Amino acid sequence: MKRRQLLIVALASPVAGAQGQPRVVSVGGAVTETLFAIGAQRQLVGVDTTSLFPSEATQLPQVGYARTLSAEGLLALKPELLLASAEAGPPQVLAQLRRAGVRVEVLDEHHRFDGVLARTQRLGQLIGREREAAQLVARLQQDWAARPRPPAGSPPRVLFVLAHGGGQVRVAGEGTAADAMLQLAGVRNALAGVQGYKPLTAEAALQAAPDVLLCTDQGLQVQGGAEGLLKAPGLMLTPAGRAGRVVSMEALLLLGFGPRLPQAVAELTSKLHGRTA
């Protein structure tokens, strides 16, 4: 009788997959990257379109863009656990998944190194890989301590330009992942005092007067390279535009705040300070 009761409980558990490992859908590039880093990739049955690293993640079934998920598409994969970044939605879809018996866990996003560590530990707890998560945290702490520091002297003014298509080019003020990365790289955000992302105007570009323009590799490609980017309103007339100082990095590495954050900060620091030496 007791064995039968235990079996019923096990079958009813919303996260009881094969051998106690739940079938997981991951939404958010940094979430997926962390799951791979702690060895949980075999539990993944689907990912969103922002899950671009490692390359193996792109071979998994896709559930669409993080902000515009479809309950039908997700449920078709028969997940038991949805692990998502804070941008996942819309909310009604997440609620529908919960009603269908899927456990939904939304991870807080903090654009800080300690936030990366906290998310790693939380993911380890949720999928029963606390030991692997602790090992990753220890490696990250070592890499963070060894990262290069910005050189002494007056830091350059850097303007992050978001140009991923759709016609509108935006620039990043405070309270954004781009602003947090600029701070970690020891440079000044040329749009300091402005909150969030704003449409780029010629007046804003001239007032910002950046020494360096920063964008993603993907955005630079969409714009047709540095020459194409500098055709955006006002950029050619800035100190960065006149000197042709344009720096780019892969989007998820630059803005994802995933387990490659120490590498991202080291690379960004080198590029921004090296280009303005």
C-alpha positions in Angstrom: 0.0 0.0 0.0 2.8 2.4 0.9 4.6 1.6 -2.4 1.4 2.4 -4.3 1.0 5.7 -2.5 4.6 6.7 -3.2 4.2 5.8 -6.8 1.1 8.0 -7.1 3.0 11.0 -5.5 5.9 10.6 -7.8 3.7 10.5 -10.9 1.8 13.6 -9.7 4.9 15.6 -9.1 5.1 18.6 -11.6 8.9 18.3 -11.9 9.4 14.6 -11.7 11.0 13.6 -15.0 13.0 10.5 -15.8 15.3 9.5 -13.0 14.1 12.6 -11.1 15.3 15.0 -13.7 12.6 17.3 -15.1 12.1 18.1 -18.7 13.2 21.8 -19.0 12.4 24.6 -21.3 14.9 27.5 -21.0 13.9 31.1 -21.9 16.7 33.6 -21.9 20.2 33.4 -23.4 22.0 33.7 -20.0 19.7 31.1 -18.4 20.4 28.6 -21.2 24.1 29.3 -21.1 24.3 28.7 -17.4 22.4 25.4 -17.7 24.9 24.2 -20.2 27.7 25.4 -17.9 26.5 23.3 -15.0 25.9 20.2 -17.2 22.1 20.3 -17.4 21.8 20.3 -21.2 20.4 16.8 -21.4 17.4 18.0 -19.5 16.6 20.7 -22.1 13.7 20.0 -24.4 13.4 23.5 -25.8 14.9 27.0 -25.8 14.0 30.5 -26.9 15.5 32.4 -29.9 17.9 34.3 -27.6 19.7 31.1 -26.6 22.6 31.3 -29.0 25.5 30.1 -26.8 26.8 27.5 -26.8 26.1 26.6 -30.4 24.6 23.3 -29.3 21.7 25.3 -27.8 20.7 26.4 -31.3 20.1 22.8 -32.3 17.3 22.4 -29.7 13.6 22.9 -30.5 12.7 26.6 -30.5 9.8 28.1 -28.6 10.0 31.6 -30.1 11.2 35.0 -28.7 11.3 35.4 -25.0 8.8 38.2 -24.8 6.2 36.7 -27.1 5.9 33.1 -26.0 3.1 30.8 -27.1 1.6 28.4 -24.6 0.7 25.9 -27.4 4.2 25.7 -28.7 5.6 25.3 -25.2 3.2 22.6 -24.1 3.8 20.6 -27.3 7.3 19.9 -25.8 5.7 18.5 -22.7 7.9 20.4 -20.3 7.7 20.0 -16.5 9.8 23.0 -15.6 10.1 26.4 -17.4 13.2 28.4 -16.4 13.0 31.9 -17.6 14.6 35.3 -17.4 12.7 38.3 -16.1 11.8 39.4 -19.7 9.8 36.2 -20.5 6.2 36.7 -21.3 3.5 37.7 -21.9 2.2 37.1 -18.3 -0.9 35.4 -19.5 1.1 32.7 -21.2 3.1 32.0 -18.1 -0.2 31.8 -16.1 -1.6 29.4 -18.7 1.5 27.2 -18.4 1.1 27.1 -14.6 -2.6 26.1 -14.9 -1.5 23.3 -17.2 0.8 21.9 -14.5 4.1 23.3 -15.7 6.3 24.7 -12.9 7.4 28.2 -13.9 10.4 29.8 -12.3 11.4 33.3 -13.3 15.0 34.3 -12.4 15.7 37.8 -11.3 18.0 39.8 -13.5 20.6 41.9 -11.8 23.3 43.5 -14.0 26.0 42.8 -11.5 28.5 40.0 -11.0 27.0 38.9 -7.7 23.7 38.6 -9.5 25.3 36.2 -12.0 26.5 34.1 -9.0 23.0 34.2 -7.3 21.3 33.1 -10.5 23.8 30.2 -11.0 23.2 29.0 -7.4 19.4 29.2 -7.9 19.4 27.3 -11.1 21.5 24.6 -9.4 18.9 24.3 -6.7 16.0 24.1 -9.1 17.4 21.2 -11.1 19.3 19.4 -8.4 22.8 20.4 -9.5 23.9 22.3 -6.5 27.4 20.8 -6.6 28.0 21.7 -10.2 26.6 25.2 -9.6 28.9 25.7 -6.7 31.9 24.6 -8.8 30.9 27.1 -11.5 30.6 29.9 -8.9 34.1 29.1 -7.6 35.5 29.3 -11.2 33.7 32.6 -11.9 35.0 34.1 -8.7 38.6 33.2 -9.7 38.1 34.6 -13.2 36.6 37.8 -11.8 39.5 38.3 -9.4 41.9 37.9 -12.3 40.2 40.2 -14.8 42.3 43.2 -16.0 41.6 46.5 -14.4 41.1 49.7 -16.4 44.2 51.8 -16.9 44.7 55.0 -15.0 43.8 58.3 -16.5 40.7 60.0 -17.9 38.3 57.3 -19.0 36.8 57.7 -22.5 33.1 58.6 -23.1 31.4 55.7 -24.7 28.0 55.7 -26.4 26.2 52.3 -26.8 24.2 52.2 -30.0 21.5 49.5 -30.3 20.8 48.9 -34.0 19.3 45.5 -34.5 17.0 46.3 -37.3 13.5 47.6 -37.5 14.6 51.0 -38.7 15.0 52.7 -35.3 18.4 53.2 -33.8 18.5 53.6 -30.0 21.2 54.6 -27.5 21.6 53.4 -23.9 21.3 55.5 -20.9 21.4 54.5 -17.2 19.7 51.4 -15.8 20.5 49.3 -18.8 22.7 46.2 -19.3 24.9 48.3 -21.6 25.4 51.0 -18.9 26.3 48.4 -16.3 28.9 46.9 -18.7 30.4 50.4 -19.4 30.8 50.9 -15.6 32.5 47.5 -15.2 34.9 48.4 -18.1 35.8 51.6 -16.3 34.5 54.1 -18.9 31.9 56.8 -18.8 28.5 56.4 -20.4 28.2 59.3 -22.8 24.4 59.3 -22.1 24.7 59.5 -18.3 21.7 61.2 -16.7 19.3 59.6 -19.2 17.3 56.6 -18.1 16.8 53.6 -20.3 17.0 53.4 -24.1 16.2 56.4 -26.2 15.8 57.0 -29.9 19.0 58.3 -31.4 18.7 61.9 -32.7 21.4 64.1 -34.1 21.0 66.5 -31.2 21.5 63.7 -28.7 24.6 62.4 -30.5 26.2 65.8 -30.6 25.4 66.5 -26.9 26.7 63.1 -25.9 30.0 63.7 -27.7 31.3 60.1 -27.4 35.0 59.2 -27.8 34.0 55.7 -28.8 30.8 54.1 -30.3 29.9 50.7 -29.0 27.5 48.3 -30.6 26.9 44.6 -31.0 28.4 42.5 -33.8 24.8 41.7 -34.9 23.8 45.4 -35.0 27.0 46.4 -36.9 26.2 43.7 -39.5 22.6 45.0 -39.9 23.9 48.5 -40.4 26.4 47.4 -43.0 29.5 47.8 -41.0 31.1 50.8 -39.3 30.5 53.0 -42.3 26.8 52.2 -42.3 26.5 52.8 -38.6 28.1 56.2 -38.9 25.3 57.2 -41.3 22.9 57.2 -38.3 21.8 60.7 -37.2 24.6 62.8 -35.9 27.2 60.0 -35.3 29.6 61.1 -38.0 29.9 64.5 -36.3 30.9 63.1 -32.9 34.6 62.7 -31.8 34.1 59.0 -32.2 32.6 59.3 -35.7 35.3 61.7 -37.0 38.0 59.3 -35.7 36.2 56.2 -36.8 36.3 54.7 -33.3 33.7 51.9 -33.5 33.9 48.9 -31.2 31.6 45.9 -31.3 31.1 42.6 -29.4 28.7 39.6 -29.8 25.4 40.6 -28.3 24.9 37.8 -25.7 28.5 38.0 -24.5 28.2 41.8 -24.2 24.8 42.2 -22.7 23.8 38.7 -21.4 25.4 38.8 -17.9 25.8 35.1 -18.1 28.7 32.9 -17.0 31.1 34.5 -19.5 30.8 37.8 -17.7 34.5 37.9 -16.6 35.5 37.2 -20.2 33.1 39.9 -21.5 34.4 42.6 -19.1 38.0 41.7 -19.9 37.4 41.9 -23.6 35.4 45.1 -23.4 37.9 46.8 -21.1 40.7 46.0 -23.6 38.8 47.2 -26.6 37.5 50.4 -25.2 40.7 51.6 -23.6 42.9 50.2 -26.3 41.0 52.1 -29.1 41.4 55.4 -27.3 45.0 55.1 -26.2 
